[in-house]
Every structure is written in C-alpha cells, then in structure tokens.
Amino acid sequence: MYKLFFQLVFKRMDPEQAHHLAFRWIRLAARIPVLRTFLAAAFAPRHEALRTEALGLRMHGPFGLAAGFDKNAVAVDGMSMLGFDHIEIGTVTGEPQPGNPRKRLFRLVADRALINRMGFNNEGSAAVAERLARRTPVFRTTVGVNIGKTKAVPEGEAVADYVKSTERLAAHADYLVVNVSSPNTPGLRDLQATEALRPLLTAVREAADRTVTDRRVPLLVKIAPDLADEDVDAVADLAVELGLDGIIATNTTIARDGLGLKSAASLVEETGGLSGAPLKERSLEVLSRLYARVGTRITLVGVGGVENAEDAWQRILAGATLVQGYSAFVYEGPFYARAVHKGLAARLAASPYATLAEAVGAETRKAVR
C-alpha cells in the first residue's frame, strides 16, 4: 500500500516538501492517545529476543533512526511509535541556521538513494535543549543527540561551538554524538584528522562531565565512509585512547564513481552527501575494519544502506551492536522498522547464536583468525 502511495503522491512532490508532510502526519498521530496506541501496536510489536544493552542503556532492540530525520526533536514519540528502538535527533548546531538554499534534497529512486546538501538546517542548541527539557515522554525510548559545527563559526573556533552545544544538550541526551563527517558544512570533515579530532573530543567529554554530574553521558563520534583505511584505523585508535563510548559508521558519501548508479546524470551530479543502497558495501567495510581494530572495547553503530533485516543482520555480524536507518524509510514507509525487527528475530532464531550480543562481530572474528 505505501509503495503505491509513494509512486502516486510522494514521488510527484518535491522531496523536502514530502518529508515535511509525512513528518506532520507522524507528529499529529502521536498526539492522539487512542490513535498512537493503535499505531504503536501495529508498527512496533516487541521481540523479547532482540532486547539490547548498549552504551550502558537498555533498549527494546538494536534498530534506531539515524540523525537527519528529526533535526529539532519535535517527533521523538512519533518515531518511537513507528518502532525505532532509539531516535538520534539533530544534527544540532550551536546557533540556529537555515541551512543551504533550496533545492537541497534529491531522490535517486532507481538507486534507492538520496542526495542531500541540507547544511545542518536546525533551530540551534538552545531551542532544542528547551524542547527536550519540556518533553513528557509517551513511549519509552532512547534519545541520542547529534551535534555539529555552526557554518558561520571559523574552524579555529569549532571546539568552543561544540562545547556550547554540549553544555546545553548533554543533560537531555541518553548519548551524545560528535558529527565531524557531513560533507555539507565547509571544513567540517577536516576535523576528522586525529590532530584536530583529539582536542575536540577531549573538550566535549570534559564539557559533558562538567554539565552532567549524576551520570556519565556516553560520547560517540560519527565518521565518513570516504576516509582512507589508515585514517579509519587512526580514528579507531584515538577513540580507544580517549575512552570514547562508540563510533557511528558511516555518514553519507561524496563518492559517485564505482557505485553503479542508475539514475539520470543530472541527479547523480548534484553536490551533497549520497545515502541509501549504494553506500551499503563501503559502510559495511568500514564497520568491519573498525571492529577488527577495537573489538568489544567500544560500541559500534552501523548505518548506511540498511534497507532490510538482512542488511541489519550483516551489520551485527560485522560488529555493530546498534544499527540505524534513514533513507530506506523514505522508500519503505511506516512498516520499515517492523519488518527489520521481524526479520532480525527470525535470523537470530535460525542462527547458532543464543543472543544478539553473541552474534555481534561473529563474521569479522572469523575473518581475522
């Protein structure tokens, strides 16, 4: 039903306009008590076998919504209602900003992919922090907060900008993510170099500890799939050295060649980050490489090209404790998370592993023996 609706309605609309329309419906449904209970029963049945512990947190399962969909934390309950086990909001910047000029979001339907150059459009850390502080949760879920650099802030002042967001948002985050990998903020990816990343992560960790004294807020970093293998290794080593809690692999890619893209050249040539199915292979490679490097010392989150339960299962076998999706949600619709959960439960039951935790990294461990 959704795929027909997508073809007849959403596909004919501007992608950003369609996003806002669908988002409005989700938010509205989550505000109506009887309706949201009915929808949660339909979209979010729980599988006891999938219960997950990660980052010191207990979750209904391993599958969450990646950052970028709910930039301003306005639909946490709505997305939980649709079955996502954790919701990562943002990316949030120190100051509010409109993002890049429109048109800035493109569907590559033939490739089941998206290209975006949104540019961290969001209301800013003060407004988002206030909204999270006022929030009365309807559904129990884990909320991650993804923070990035304000575009107008010079690279030399980036650390202070991230610290500002941390001080405002850490108290409201179940976990915190430092995003240094979006291709749509000039100079941002330069912060992935370890000489720049070390002081940034150290300052954010100190700010989180200073701001939140009654618990430890888990801190993760999100990296790009375009890093060279030796740079992936360097980030992994730095994360372990600094006592980071996790790495999210991966963000969108600026690559186009070698991905076998079928969409029209006019779309493929649009600048911005490519996400969705074409990213599947490289994001899995990065994830496996990270797990081979860090093992169980930190938590890995697999994202990029996760279209279905098989993709999520492959991420877990490669080393991901948590898995995230976004682009496939656009194409699969509201039953996306339900289908992933059902398929994961079936794969776990048919596997030699008693628990999901036992399955994490199993294939990577075999490969490196």
Legacy VTK file of the C-alpha trace (Angstrom):
# vtk DataFile Version 3.0
C-alpha trace
ASCII
DATASET POLYDATA
POINTS 369 float
0.000 0.000 0.000
2.724 2.503 0.957
4.744 1.799 -2.180
1.706 2.604 -4.323
1.123 5.775 -2.298
4.778 6.708 -2.743
4.524 6.289 -6.523
1.255 8.219 -6.806
1.854 11.003 -4.278
5.283 11.421 -2.688
7.264 10.715 -5.851
5.454 13.579 -7.590
6.253 16.008 -4.784
9.446 17.892 -4.009
11.368 15.564 -1.626
11.703 18.141 1.125
8.025 19.077 0.865
7.079 15.376 1.042
9.303 14.952 4.095
7.600 17.814 5.922
4.135 16.493 5.018
4.879 12.966 6.260
6.572 14.402 9.330
3.488 16.465 10.131
1.259 13.391 9.915
3.536 11.406 12.224
3.620 14.198 14.789
-0.153 14.620 14.651
-0.815 10.890 15.096
1.492 10.771 18.115
-0.568 13.489 19.824
-3.838 11.499 19.720
-3.850 8.983 22.612
-6.059 6.211 21.191
-4.614 6.511 17.684
-0.990 6.420 18.805
-1.637 3.334 20.944
-3.220 1.553 17.977
-0.400 2.584 15.625
2.309 1.551 18.081
0.686 -1.878 18.353
0.719 -2.168 14.553
4.143 -0.708 13.811
6.140 -1.516 16.945
5.489 -5.032 18.260
8.292 -6.025 20.598
10.521 -9.079 20.251
11.979 -10.145 23.586
14.910 -11.851 21.872
16.015 -8.518 20.387
16.368 -6.661 23.682
19.687 -4.874 23.617
22.086 -3.346 26.098
24.455 -0.777 24.643
26.235 2.310 25.946
25.020 1.379 29.411
21.423 1.700 28.189
18.652 -0.856 27.814
16.677 -0.768 24.564
13.782 -2.749 23.096
16.039 -3.700 20.198
19.097 -2.648 18.208
17.440 -0.723 15.377
17.191 3.055 15.518
16.562 6.129 13.411
19.693 7.884 12.174
20.229 11.610 12.643
18.849 13.915 9.988
15.173 12.992 10.027
14.174 14.744 13.260
16.589 17.643 13.376
14.831 19.602 16.107
13.492 16.867 18.423
9.862 17.523 17.511
8.786 13.933 16.793
10.632 11.635 19.177
7.427 9.938 20.304
6.135 9.749 16.740
9.225 7.916 15.529
9.175 5.650 18.570
5.540 4.908 17.742
6.757 3.667 14.343
9.035 1.131 16.009
12.507 2.672 16.154
14.334 1.497 19.262
16.378 4.658 19.580
15.968 8.065 17.990
19.001 10.179 17.150
17.957 13.798 16.790
19.906 16.523 15.017
22.313 17.413 13.702
22.037 20.370 16.107
24.448 23.301 15.883
25.476 25.858 18.485
23.455 28.581 16.767
20.283 28.334 14.671
20.820 28.304 10.914
18.600 27.936 7.828
20.893 25.535 6.007
21.743 25.703 2.333
19.467 27.234 -0.297
16.751 25.029 -1.747
16.578 22.762 -3.748
18.803 20.690 -1.472
17.291 17.199 -1.256
17.085 14.793 -4.205
15.671 11.286 -4.631
17.549 8.773 -6.761
14.626 6.366 -6.966
16.305 3.951 -9.381
19.147 3.593 -6.886
17.006 3.682 -3.734
19.184 6.553 -2.601
19.093 10.205 -1.594
21.439 13.124 -2.141
21.226 15.921 0.393
23.040 19.167 0.909
20.772 20.392 3.694
23.622 22.097 5.555
22.554 21.394 9.146
19.311 23.383 8.982
18.064 23.470 12.579
16.747 25.728 15.332
20.001 25.741 17.299
21.086 24.087 20.532
19.283 26.498 22.897
15.870 25.916 21.292
16.331 22.152 21.002
17.524 21.911 24.612
14.453 23.802 25.788
12.168 21.475 23.794
13.828 18.356 25.206
13.598 19.769 28.743
9.832 20.283 28.331
9.227 16.879 26.768
6.997 14.426 28.607
7.716 11.035 27.007
4.752 8.993 25.799
6.823 5.970 24.783
9.977 4.775 26.480
12.819 5.226 24.033
16.495 6.156 23.893
17.270 9.653 22.614
20.654 10.392 21.105
21.701 13.963 20.352
23.931 14.581 17.335
25.854 17.879 17.380
27.757 19.662 14.627
29.537 22.912 13.831
27.671 26.125 13.065
28.528 27.060 9.480
29.436 30.672 10.299
31.869 29.623 13.022
35.503 29.569 11.802
37.280 26.229 12.011
39.581 27.653 14.675
36.573 28.256 16.939
34.879 24.914 16.240
35.747 23.400 19.624
34.032 26.223 21.506
30.956 25.837 19.292
30.695 22.106 20.038
31.250 22.765 23.745
28.397 25.286 23.735
26.029 22.690 22.283
27.284 20.071 24.725
26.675 22.287 27.734
23.124 22.957 26.565
22.160 19.474 25.400
24.109 16.844 27.367
21.641 16.782 30.263
18.848 15.815 27.866
20.784 13.179 25.913
20.892 9.454 26.580
24.002 9.589 24.414
25.843 12.345 22.552
27.334 12.193 19.043
30.030 14.484 17.633
29.371 14.814 13.905
32.541 15.701 12.003
31.618 13.888 8.813
28.855 15.729 6.973
30.074 16.905 3.557
27.725 19.904 3.569
29.489 22.220 6.047
32.739 23.649 4.647
35.793 22.413 6.516
33.848 20.066 8.790
35.455 16.868 7.529
38.889 18.322 8.242
38.034 17.781 11.910
38.231 14.003 11.352
42.029 14.253 11.217
43.259 12.950 14.552
45.278 16.075 15.355
42.039 18.112 15.148
39.734 15.411 16.494
41.687 14.776 19.709
41.211 18.250 21.270
37.613 18.401 20.045
36.560 15.097 21.604
38.510 15.847 24.772
36.768 19.215 25.179
33.305 17.738 24.532
33.941 14.917 27.014
35.034 17.405 29.670
32.035 19.655 28.969
29.600 16.727 29.245
31.144 15.598 32.541
31.122 19.139 33.882
27.493 19.702 32.895
26.014 16.356 33.930
27.372 15.172 37.266
24.871 12.476 38.262
25.664 10.096 35.365
28.107 9.605 32.526
26.707 10.662 29.156
28.046 8.234 26.524
30.011 10.009 23.782
30.339 8.789 20.200
31.849 10.163 17.007
30.325 9.776 13.527
32.756 9.257 10.657
32.596 9.381 6.864
32.816 6.385 4.537
35.276 8.360 2.420
38.102 8.094 4.961
41.105 6.116 3.775
41.558 2.817 5.596
44.572 4.105 7.523
42.506 7.080 8.704
39.721 4.735 9.857
42.356 2.897 11.883
43.640 6.176 13.327
40.168 7.236 14.449
39.600 3.799 15.973
42.850 4.015 17.926
42.059 7.539 19.087
38.583 6.502 20.249
40.062 3.729 22.372
42.799 6.001 23.720
40.318 8.694 24.770
37.869 6.227 26.286
35.177 7.108 23.788
31.987 5.074 24.100
31.369 4.452 20.437
31.778 5.164 16.740
28.985 5.538 14.202
29.929 4.197 10.784
29.073 5.826 8.478
27.745 9.190 7.343
26.893 9.987 3.705
29.461 9.779 0.902
30.669 12.326 -1.647
31.695 9.455 -3.948
29.800 8.782 -7.170
32.172 6.724 -9.304
32.238 2.978 -8.833
28.810 2.847 -7.184
26.951 1.645 -10.278
24.381 4.423 -10.066
21.447 4.083 -12.468
19.748 7.448 -12.004
19.947 10.258 -14.539
23.301 12.036 -14.702
21.592 15.329 -13.831
20.664 13.839 -10.454
23.871 11.921 -9.830
25.919 15.063 -10.428
24.127 17.057 -7.724
26.542 18.020 -4.959
25.960 16.749 -1.450
26.055 13.556 0.543
24.771 10.370 -1.044
22.941 7.928 1.241
20.967 4.748 0.755
21.607 1.463 -1.016
24.777 2.495 -2.947
26.526 3.161 0.377
25.890 -0.375 1.645
29.171 -2.019 0.668
31.567 0.693 1.833
29.798 1.338 5.126
29.957 -2.391 5.881
33.676 -2.433 5.018
34.373 0.469 7.396
32.342 -1.167 10.147
34.196 -4.486 9.794
37.539 -2.699 9.811
36.611 -0.812 12.964
35.519 -3.975 14.775
38.710 -5.777 13.771
40.601 -2.851 15.311
38.631 -2.174 18.504
36.761 -5.406 19.203
34.427 -5.060 22.165
36.248 -2.134 23.761
33.795 0.393 22.333
30.291 0.216 20.861
29.918 0.377 17.098
26.796 1.649 15.341
26.238 0.528 11.749
24.432 2.863 9.362
24.436 3.371 5.601
22.443 1.339 3.090
20.417 -0.570 5.697
17.341 -1.405 3.631
16.045 -4.530 5.329
16.568 -7.135 8.037
19.333 -8.887 6.111
21.325 -5.645 5.919
20.826 -5.075 9.653
21.889 -8.678 10.399
25.035 -8.277 8.302
25.898 -5.125 10.282
25.520 -7.034 13.547
27.678 -9.931 12.328
30.275 -7.389 11.190
30.477 -5.786 14.642
27.579 -3.386 15.189
25.759 -3.550 18.494
23.303 -0.939 17.217
22.071 -0.365 13.674
20.408 2.717 12.192
18.375 3.503 9.088
17.042 6.598 7.377
16.988 6.647 3.559
15.193 3.300 3.265
12.435 4.691 5.494
11.592 7.076 2.651
11.109 4.150 0.268
9.735 1.501 2.652
7.359 3.633 4.702
5.929 3.178 8.190
6.339 -0.625 8.343
10.118 -0.318 7.798
11.175 -0.803 11.430
8.595 -3.561 11.999
9.931 -5.527 9.015
13.535 -5.129 10.194
12.649 -6.344 13.678
10.657 -9.328 12.423
13.452 -10.360 10.072
16.147 -9.925 12.712
14.230 -12.071 15.181
13.866 -14.798 12.547
17.559 -14.675 11.635
18.625 -14.832 15.261
16.341 -17.810 15.899
17.812 -19.631 12.895
21.411 -18.813 13.828
23.817 -20.623 16.151
23.795 -17.618 18.491
21.696 -17.560 21.657
21.562 -13.766 21.818
22.166 -10.766 19.587
25.135 -9.832 21.760
26.694 -13.191 20.936
26.245 -12.508 17.208
27.925 -9.108 17.282
31.160 -9.277 15.274
30.957 -13.024 14.682
31.776 -12.849 10.970
34.579 -10.331 11.440
36.153 -12.501 14.140
36.114 -15.455 11.746
37.743 -13.381 9.011
40.639 -12.171 11.165
41.545 -15.549 12.698
LINES 1 370
369 0 1 2 3 4 5 6 7 8 9 10 11 12 13 14 15 16 17 18 19 20 21 22 23 24 25 26 27 28 29 30 31 32 33 34 35 36 37 38 39 40 41 42 43 44 45 46 47 48 49 50 51 52 53 54 55 56 57 58 59 60 61 62 63 64 65 66 67 68 69 70 71 72 73 74 75 76 77 78 79 80 81 82 83 84 85 86 87 88 89 90 91 92 93 94 95 96 97 98 99 100 101 102 103 104 105 106 107 108 109 110 111 112 113 114 115 116 117 118 119 120 121 122 123 124 125 126 127 128 129 130 131 132 133 134 135 136 137 138 139 140 141 142 143 144 145 146 147 148 149 150 151 152 153 154 155 156 157 158 159 160 161 162 163 164 165 166 167 168 169 170 171 172 173 174 175 176 177 178 179 180 181 182 183 184 185 186 187 188 189 190 191 192 193 194 195 196 197 198 199 200 201 202 203 204 205 206 207 208 209 210 211 212 213 214 215 216 217 218 219 220 221 222 223 224 225 226 227 228 229 230 231 232 233 234 235 236 237 238 239 240 241 242 243 244 245 246 247 248 249 250 251 252 253 254 255 256 257 258 259 260 261 262 263 264 265 266 267 268 269 270 271 272 273 274 275 276 277 278 279 280 281 282 283 284 285 286 287 288 289 290 291 292 293 294 295 296 297 298 299 300 301 302 303 304 305 306 307 308 309 310 311 312 313 314 315 316 317 318 319 320 321 322 323 324 325 326 327 328 329 330 331 332 333 334 335 336 337 338 339 340 341 342 343 344 345 346 347 348 349 350 351 352 353 354 355 356 357 358 359 360 361 362 363 364 365 366 367 368
